[in-house]
Amino acid sequence: MLLGLILFMHVVEHFVDPWSTLRDARRFLKSEGFIIVLLPNVAAWLIRKNLFFKGRFDYADQGILDRTHLRFFTLKSALELMHIAGYEVMDWQPVDLYVPLESRISRIVSKRLAGRWRNWMVRRFPNLSSQIILFSIRVK
């Protein structure tokens, strides 16, 4: 039976060979079907901040640095993963946002300015602002 939708929700980073896994998923997909992939983003601000200021890259029981993650992706490397596996990225969206300085701007200046800052940062620096990225992909 062929499927119209396949979900890979926080699992791709746990695979030894996510390229082959995504490639193999094509045989279960209808020609007009698509796949949704949710991936943590190792280039997110909180990871960078801890690495840069504290020299910390500590594994945890959950989250981006979950100790069971075998692979780590940035926005660029995730897009490359989809392409190499034979997919076209129809859309991608930053999810679970954490924008540098947003809370300080909100407290010190104004919530309105903080909102504008957040929107600008997410548009301009999605790799920095997104802890998780959602991809919609289909076979090329």
NORSUL-V427988 format. One record per helix or strand of 2 or more residues. SS is the DSSP state (alpha for helix, beta for strand). FROM is the first residue (numbers start at 0). TO is the last residue. If there is no record, write none. Layout:
ss = [SS/SS]
from = [FROM/FROM]
to = [TO/TO]
This chain:
ss = [beta/alpha/alpha/beta/alpha/alpha/beta/alpha/alpha/alpha/beta]
from = [2/11/17/28/44/74/86/101/110/125/129]
to = [8/13/27/40/53/83/96/107/123/128/138]
